[in-house]
């Protein structure tokens, strides 16, 4: 799961694990980048198609459903609440890099940071104290705009300030609960919007996303992105994992089902997170006999249809008893939670 040890993107030219949270500003910066990616994906979840951390040109690249893009530079500062010595340099680097990505398909150019004074300028710093905020160039004071304009005037490239945003959220200290407090709260708000607050832990989902985004960003092929389905379906998997629908597979001893679920949890979860297979199961179930009571309908579907999924799940290598048990567990879990799956799909516009 997640990185209680943080990641060093510099050592040996690859992202590596560091031994403690104080290893270096670079490690802190990469940790910030992972969590900044979560921040932006949640802010854009309904319109999002895919996301990539460590993209071809930017720290964070979002592709939207309409084909447009959001490009972001993440600048994490170890002492973001009071160390403003390098924020102008960070601003300059961000604008220079973002200018190379600015084209007609890009709708937003973002600097995302934990600095409480990202322009090192008095008239704008009040924006960046307190809760997370996104401030557009056009909402800044004339003095703050001049700081940005002076940088833009000196770069060799195009930079549309109308697209420029500065995102801020608190991300500081060596205490993990404090450092990740804002991101955990955003994840919790997302879970509550889906009415899953009673069954899904925000910390658990946050750690899964941190891990998934890190591994995606560590791949050298920058065309490999996380789709919205890949981002959202851990929500389903984590929820399904807490449900054991033994009432629909009564032919088995409870101890056997517990053992199968434990031994083959990786297979069950891997299959369960594949959106196309989940929708196939629900479609097949909805097309089945509707004249029975709901519980009996589910039992009959699981009992009679499990063999249809042996080749679909590529379970031919398992012995028949295990095949049957694993497939029945998957079918029962998915059907039992079909309303939850539908609510999640609609909630994120899948």
N, C-alpha and C positions, 0 to 999 in steps of 0.2 A: 504494500500500500504506500502511504506517503513517506516522504522525505522528512523524517525527523532530523536526519542528517541532510545538509543542503548540498547544492550542486555547484561544482566549479567548472564553468564553461571554458576556461582558458587553458588549464593544465593539459599539455600534450595535444592541444588543438581540438579536444573533445570535451563534452560535458562529463565531469567526474564527480564522485561523491566526496564531500569535505567532511572532516572529522568533528567540527563543531560550528555553532552559529556565528562565531567571531573570526572565521578563517580569513576573510578578506572582503573588501567592499565589492569585488566582482561576484563573489558568492552571494552576498546580500542582494546585489543587483539582479542576479538571475532568479533568486527566490521571489523578488518583487515582480519580475517579468511574468513568472508563472501565474501569480495571483492577479496581476493586472489583466491578464488574458481572461481569467474567470470574470473579473469585473466587467470587461467590455462585452463578453459573450452574453452575460445576463442582461446587460443594458439593451442588447439588440436581439434577444432570443427569438422573437416572433418573426422578424424579417431575415434572420440569419439562414444561410445555406451551408456554409462551411467556414472553418477557422484554422489558421496555422500560426503557431508560435515559432519564431526563428524562420520567417518566410524568405522568399527569394531576395527581397530588398529591405523589408522592415522587420522590426522586432515582433509585431503582431499584425496579421493580415486577415481581415474579415471579408468574405464574399457573401453578398446578399442575394435574396431570391430574385430580385429584378436585374441581376447581373452587375450591379454597382459594387464598389469596394470601399472599405474603410481601412486606412493605413495608420498605424500607430507606432510611435517610439516610446519605449518605457525607460524612465530614468529614476531609479531608486537610489535614495541617499540614506546612508546609515543613520545619520542624525538629522533627519529631514525637518524636525521641528525648530531647529535653530542654526544649523550649519548651511549658510547661503553662499559660501565662498566660490562654489563651482556651478551655481545654477545658471548663470549667463552662458557659461561654456556649454552646459548641457542643452540649453535652449538653442544655441547656435548649431550644435551638432544635430539636434533633432530636426531643425528647419532645413539644414543642408541635405540631410538624408531624405526627408519627406519630399523635398522639392524634386528629387530624381524620380519619385513615384507618382507625382501629380500629373494626372491626365484626365480626359473627359469621363472615364468610368469611375474615377475616385470621387466620392461624395463628401468624405471627411478626412482631414489630416489632423492627427491627434498627438499631443504630448501628454502622456499619462505619468504622473509623478506622485511622490509622497511629500514633496517640499511644500512647506507652508508659505513660502514666498518664492515661487518658481521663476519670477522675473527679477527678483531682488530689487523691487520697486515699491515705494510706500503706498501709492494710491490704489494698488490692486491687491495688496496682500490680505486685506480683510475678506476677500472672496474665499480664501483657502485655509481658513481656520474653522474647525468644527466638523460638521458632517461632510460626506463626499459631495463633490460638486463638479459640474462641467460648465466651463465658461467659454463662450465664443469670442473670437477677436473683436467682433462688432459691439460686444457688451463691455469691453474694457475701457478704461479712461484714456484720454488722449495721451497722457504721459506713458502709460503702459503700451499703447499702440506704437509709440515712437521707438520703444525698445525693440519691438518686433520688426518694425519697418526698417530700422537701421541695419539689422541683420539681413533682411530680405534684399535690401539694396545692394549688398556686397556679395551676394551669392551669384554664381554663374548658372542660372537656371530659372525656371518658372515656379512661382509659389503663390497660389491663390489664397490670400489671407481670409477671404470669406468662408473658406472651408476649414479654417484652423480652429481647433478647440484645445483647451487645457483641461484635463481631468485630474482631480486630486482626490486621494483618500489616504487616511492615516495608516501607516505601515511602519512600525518602529518597535524598538526594544528587543531584548533577547528572550523575553517571556513569550512563548508561542501563542498562548491564549490572547495576549494583548496584541501581538503582531498581526494575527490573523482575524482579529475581532470584527473588523469591517466586512471582510470577505465572508466570514461565517454568517454574519447578519444578512448579507445580500442573498446567500444561499438559503438561509432560513426563510426570508421573505418569498423567495421563489417557491420553496416547498409549500409554504402556507397558501400561496395563490393557487396551488394545485390541490389544496385541501388534503395534504399528506402529512400535516404537522404531527399527527398522532402516531404515525407508523414509520416515519423516515427521519433519521438523524442528520442534521445539517453538517455536523462535523464529519460524519461518515461519507456523505456525498462530496463535501469539499475535498477530502483527502483523495477520493477516487479521481475527481477532476484534476487535482494537482498532479497526480501520478500519470494520468492519461496525457495531459498536455505536455508534461516533461518528456515523456517517451516519444510523443509525436514530434516535438521540437528537436529531439536528439537524432532524428532520421536525416541523413544527408540529402535525400531526394526531397527538395522543397515543394514538389508538386503533390506530395502526400499530405492531405489535409484531413481534419476531423470533420465529418459531416454532422449536420444537426442530429440525425438519427443516432450517430455514435456518441454524441454528447448527451442526448436526452435519455437513451435507453438504460444507462446505469440507474436512473431513477426507478425504472420498472424492475430491473434485476434486483436491486436492493430491497424493493418492496415485495417482490415475489419470493425472495429468499427467506422472508420472515413468515411465509405462509406454507403450511404443510397440509394439503387438501386430502387428508386420509379418508374423509367421508365418501370420497368419490372413487377410492381404490380399496374397497373393503375386502377384496379377495386375498389381500396380503396381510401377513402378520405385521403389527406396528413396528416391531423390532427390525424386521427385514427392510421396511420402507425407510426407517431411520438410517440403517446401514447403507442402503443404496444412495440415499440423499447425501450422506456424508462422504462416501467414497467417490461418487460421481458428480459432486457439486460443481466442479469446474466445467464438465460437459453440459450439465443442466443450465448453468448460468451463461455459458458461451452461446448455446442455442437460443436461450431466452432473450438475449440482447439483440438478436437479428430481427430487425423490424419486418422484413419481408416474410419470414417464417411465422412470426406472431400474427400478422394480418391474415396469412393463409389459414392458420388454425382457427381464428375467429370467424373468417368467412365460411370455412367448412362447417363449423359448429352452427352458425346462423342458418345454414342451408339444410340442416338436419331436421328430424321429426319434431314438430312443434306441439304435438298433441299430448305429450307427456308433461308431468310436473317438472319444474326446473331441475330439481335434484336428480330425478330419474333420467331426465334428458341428458344431463351431464354424465351420469354414470354409464348410460348406454353408449354415448358417443365415445367415451374413453375406452370402454370395453370392446367396442366393435371396430373402431377406426384406427387403433394404435398401429396396426400392421401397415397402414397406408403411408406411414411416416418413417419406416425403417430406412428406405433408400433416400428419402428427403433429408434425413438427419445424418446420413452416411454412418449408420450404426451396424453395418454388416459384420464388422470385426468383433463385436461383442457377442457373447453367448446368448441364446434365445431368452433365457430367464431374465438376464440383466437388461437386454434390449427392451423387453416388454415392460419391466418395472420403470426404467429410466424414461421411456417415451410416455408412459401413463402419468408419471409424476409431472412431466413437462406439460402435457395436454391439460391435466387437471388444474395446474397452477395458472396457466394462461387463461383458460376459460373462466376460472373462478374470479380472476381479476380483470375481466374484459371491460368492465365499466371504468375501472381505474385507468386502464390503458387508453381507453377512448378519451377520458377526461384530460389525461396528460397530452395526448396527441392534439386535441383541440386547444389546450392551454398554451401550447408553444407553436401552434399553426403548422403542424406536420402534414 
